Amino acid sequence: MAKLMVLTLLGLGLALFRDHRSSYLTRMNAFREIKPVELPNCKLVKGIESGSEDLEVLHNGLAFISTGLKYPGIKVFEPDKPGKILLMDLNEEDPTVLELRITGSNFDLSSFNPHGISTFTDEDNTVYLLVVSHPDLKSTVELFKFQEEEKTLLHLKTIKHKLLPKINDIVAVGPEHFYATNDHYFVDTYLTFWEMYLGLAWSYAVYYSPNEVQVMASGFDFANGINISPDGKYVYIAESMAHKIHVYEKHANWTLTPLKSLDFDTIVDNISVDPVTGDLWIGCHPNGMKVFFYDPENPPGSEVLRIQNILTEEPKVTVVYADNGTVLQASTTASVYKGKLLIGTVFHRALYCEL
């Protein structure tokens, strides 16, 4: 009788494992092959070799780029070097990158591990840069003041909170006010793997201010990119493993009400919003298995989606760029500025295109 019970439990366990494995492979888009979509005038950005995970373009064409991310389970090409914030002027005919020097006596440059970034421009045109960082694989938000003439970032403050344990991306709505996504519920690397493998939709988005911190949306299978509409009325959240973009209405008290969701055949990452048209530009991973199990002989591809009229009943979704990894590997983000497109990646180079 005991042997029968053991065999029965073993059989149930194996069946459950097979079911979850099948679901995991589907959510990872493990079997998808990409059909290339080329752009005519593109070139790799010189000076970026170890990632360009997120980028933010100001209204004047200056672009901030985070590079050097070290994320559990992701290939790292320069593990012994701290991360950096780069600056690129998209107004130049042949733009190049410049590393921004970070000043401030209380900031530890050696542990800087930048992830998602966002900017806020105050009424006096002061530009604040908010950077998600993972020192020692923990999560902080680093607040900087951009000093354009000196080409420096003055560190003002480090923000930590128990509701910000595993931050991925951020969108600033004030100098010290923002929405942020936690891509996992657990912090421990072993537990986060099982959380993702089992499809536990426990990640969430938070609103942070110095006086109030509150979970505003939850139940995500890997909450990732987050951004806001130009008029500040809607918040967009990417749910990577569910292949969805969610639209929320933002209220005066900062709470969010779900309005709609869009489904895709790709793993959506960071979201950029065109400040003029309101279009969404999404960096995507066609096949997530190739990102987490990196093989230089079979590298991860890249994909960029443009979503027009997202608030209407029939949004227009266009695959603007797609590559099988021969040019660009593991695209995470894409932003436009006056007919120019800048595409970033999780651990590789960045691509600059004339549309």
C-alpha positions, 0 to 999 in steps of 0.5 A, spaced: 500 500 500 505 504 501 509 503 495 502 504 491 501 511 494 509 513 493 508 511 486 501 515 485 504 521 488 510 520 484 506 520 477 502 526 479 508 530 481 511 528 474 504 530 470 504 536 474 512 537 472 510 536 465 504 541 465 508 546 468 514 545 463 509 545 457 506 552 460 513 555 461 515 553 454 509 557 451 510 563 456 517 563 454 515 563 446 521 557 446 519 555 439 518 561 435 522 563 429 522 570 427 521 573 420 526 579 419 523 586 418 529 591 416 530 598 416 534 601 411 538 606 414 541 603 421 548 602 424 550 600 431 552 605 436 559 606 437 561 605 445 556 600 447 558 593 448 555 591 454 548 593 454 543 598 453 537 596 457 533 602 458 533 609 454 530 616 455 529 621 450 528 628 453 524 633 448 531 636 446 533 630 443 538 628 449 538 621 450 540 617 457 542 610 456 543 605 462 548 600 460 552 594 464 546 591 467 547 585 471 541 581 472 540 573 475 540 568 469 542 573 464 549 573 460 553 578 463 559 580 458 563 585 463 561 582 470 567 586 473 565 593 471 560 597 474 554 600 470 554 607 467 549 612 464 551 614 457 548 620 454 547 621 446 545 627 442 540 625 437 540 632 433 547 630 431 548 627 424 552 622 426 551 621 434 556 618 439 555 616 446 558 620 452 559 617 459 556 621 464 560 622 470 557 621 477 558 626 482 556 626 490 560 623 496 555 618 498 554 614 492 558 608 491 560 607 484 563 600 484 556 597 486 552 601 480 547 596 477 542 600 472 536 597 470 530 602 468 530 609 468 526 615 467 526 623 467 522 628 470 523 636 468 521 641 473 517 647 472 524 651 472 527 646 467 531 642 472 532 635 469 531 629 474 534 622 472 531 616 476 535 610 475 533 603 478 539 600 480 541 593 483 547 594 488 549 587 490 542 584 487 538 588 491 533 594 489 534 601 489 532 608 486 537 613 485 535 620 484 540 624 480 540 632 477 542 632 470 547 638 469 548 639 462 553 644 461 558 639 466 555 633 463 555 630 470 549 627 474 549 629 481 547 624 486 541 627 490 538 621 494 537 613 494 530 611 495 529 604 498 522 601 501 519 594 502 514 595 497 520 595 492 524 589 493 525 587 485 524 593 481 525 593 474 522 599 471 520 606 473 516 612 470 517 619 474 511 623 475 515 628 480 522 629 482 521 624 488 514 621 485 514 615 481 510 608 479 515 602 479 514 595 477 517 589 481 518 583 476 517 578 481 514 577 488 520 573 491 527 576 491 531 570 492 534 568 485 532 560 487 525 562 489 524 567 483 526 562 478 520 557 481 516 563 481 517 564 473 517 557 472 510 555 475 507 561 472 505 564 479 502 571 477 504 575 483 508 581 481 506 588 482 506 595 480 507 600 486 506 608 486 511 611 491 512 618 494 516 620 500 509 620 504 505 614 501 507 608 498 502 603 495 501 597 491 496 600 485 496 594 480 498 586 481 497 579 479 502 580 473 506 574 470 513 578 470 511 585 470 516 589 466 516 596 462 511 601 465 510 608 462 505 614 462 501 617 456 503 624 454 497 627 458 498 624 464 491 620 464 493 613 462 499 608 465 501 602 461 504 596 464 508 590 460 506 583 462 512 579 459 510 572 460 503 573 459 505 577 452 500 583 454 500 590 455 495 593 460 492 600 460 490 603 466 486 610 467 490 614 472 486 618 477 487 624 481 489 620 488 494 616 483 490 610 484 489 606 477 483 603 474 484 597 469 481 599 462 484 594 457 489 589 455 492 587 448 495 580 447 502 579 443 506 573 440 512 576 443 515 577 450 514 585 451 519 589 455 520 596 456 515 601 453 516 608 450 511 613 449 512 618 443 510 625 446 507 628 440 503 622 437 502 618 444 504 612 440 507 606 444 514 603 442 515 596 445 522 593 445 521 585 445 524 578 445 521 574 440 524 568 444 525 568 451 529 562 452 534 564 447 535 570 452 535 566 459 540 561 455 544 565 451 548 561 445 552 565 441 551 560 435 544 561 436 543 568 439 536 571 441 533 576 436 530 582 437 523 585 435 520 592 436 513 594 436 509 600 434 502 601 437 498 607 434 491 609 437 491 604 443 485 607 447 481 606 441 477 599 439 482 598 434 489 599 435 494 599 430 500 594 431 506 594 427 512 590 427 517 596 425 524 592 426 525 584 427 532 581 427 534 574 428 540 576 432 545 577 427 545 584 427 541 586 434 540 581 440 535 581 445 532 588 444 529 591 450 527 598 449 526 603 443 524 610 442 523 615 437 525 622 436 524 627 429 524 621 425 530 617 428 529 610 432 534 608 437 533 601 440 537 598 446 538 591 448 539 587 455 546 585 454 549 587 447 549 593 443 544 599 441 542 600 434 540 607 431 536 608 425 533 613 420 526 612 419 
